[in-house]
């Protein structure tokens, strides 16, 4: 495995939930500049999404974002008493 691949793996592992670049750098023990380069590459490839203002921008993998979306959908459907097992609800 190349050094770049190792960096990418570390950054992806840190993004199980939304995190800032600084948080990711602390978790992975990688320089913030390296984290920024990896995130930019992953964003361009559609693997990572980023949300928020520039100073508090958070990054997460697309898979983690989908999990968050489904949890929220489940919560809202229970609150609205919608049976999401019935395809006609869509």
C-alpha positions as CSV (number, residue, x, y, z in Angstrom):
1,X,0.0,0.0,0.0
2,X,1.3,3.4,-0.9
3,X,1.7,6.3,1.6
4,X,-1.2,8.2,-0.2
5,X,-3.4,5.1,0.1
6,X,-2.6,4.9,3.9
7,X,-3.5,8.5,4.3
8,X,-6.8,8.0,2.5
9,X,-7.7,5.0,4.6
10,X,-7.0,6.9,7.8
11,X,-9.1,9.9,6.7
12,X,-12.0,7.7,5.6
13,X,-11.9,5.8,8.9
14,X,-12.1,9.1,10.8
15,X,-15.2,10.3,8.9
16,X,-17.8,7.8,10.3
17,X,-19.6,10.9,11.5
18,X,-19.3,14.6,10.5
19,X,-15.9,16.1,11.5
20,X,-13.9,19.2,10.7
21,X,-10.5,18.9,9.0
22,X,-8.8,19.8,12.3
23,X,-10.7,17.0,14.1
24,X,-9.7,14.6,11.3
25,X,-6.1,15.7,11.5
26,X,-6.0,15.1,15.3
27,X,-7.6,11.7,15.0
28,X,-5.4,10.5,12.1
29,X,-2.2,12.3,13.4
30,X,-1.8,13.6,9.8
31,X,-0.9,17.2,9.0
32,X,-4.0,19.4,8.2
33,X,-2.6,20.0,4.7
34,X,-2.5,16.3,4.0
35,X,-6.0,15.9,5.3
36,X,-7.2,18.7,3.1
37,X,-5.7,17.2,0.0
38,X,-7.2,13.8,0.7
39,X,-10.7,15.3,1.4
40,X,-10.5,17.3,-1.8
41,X,-9.7,14.2,-3.8
42,X,-12.5,12.2,-2.1
43,X,-15.0,15.0,-2.7
44,X,-14.1,15.1,-6.4
45,X,-14.7,11.3,-6.6
46,X,-18.1,11.6,-4.9
47,X,-17.0,9.6,-1.8
48,X,-17.2,12.4,0.7
49,X,-19.6,15.3,1.2
50,X,-18.9,18.5,3.0
51,X,-21.4,20.8,4.6
52,X,-21.4,24.0,6.7
53,X,-19.7,27.4,6.7
54,X,-16.0,27.7,5.8
55,X,-14.9,28.0,9.5
56,X,-17.0,25.1,10.7
57,X,-17.2,22.9,7.6
58,X,-17.8,19.2,8.4
59,X,-16.9,16.3,6.2
60,X,-18.3,12.7,6.1
61,X,-18.4,9.8,3.8
62,X,-21.3,9.5,1.5
63,X,-22.2,6.1,3.2
64,X,-22.3,7.8,6.6
65,X,-24.4,10.6,5.3
66,X,-26.9,8.1,3.9
67,X,-27.1,6.3,7.2
68,X,-27.8,9.7,8.9
69,X,-30.5,10.4,6.3
70,X,-32.2,7.1,6.9
71,X,-32.1,7.5,10.7
72,X,-33.7,10.9,10.3
73,X,-36.3,9.6,7.9
74,X,-37.2,6.8,10.3
75,X,-37.5,9.2,13.1
76,X,-39.7,11.6,11.1
77,X,-41.9,8.8,9.7
78,X,-42.5,7.5,13.3
79,X,-43.4,11.0,14.4
80,X,-45.8,11.4,11.5
81,X,-47.1,7.9,11.9
82,X,-46.2,6.9,8.3
83,X,-45.7,3.2,7.4
84,X,-42.5,3.3,5.4
85,X,-42.7,-0.4,4.7
86,X,-45.6,0.3,2.4
87,X,-44.1,1.5,-1.0
88,X,-47.2,3.7,-1.6
89,X,-46.1,6.2,1.1
90,X,-43.5,7.7,-1.3
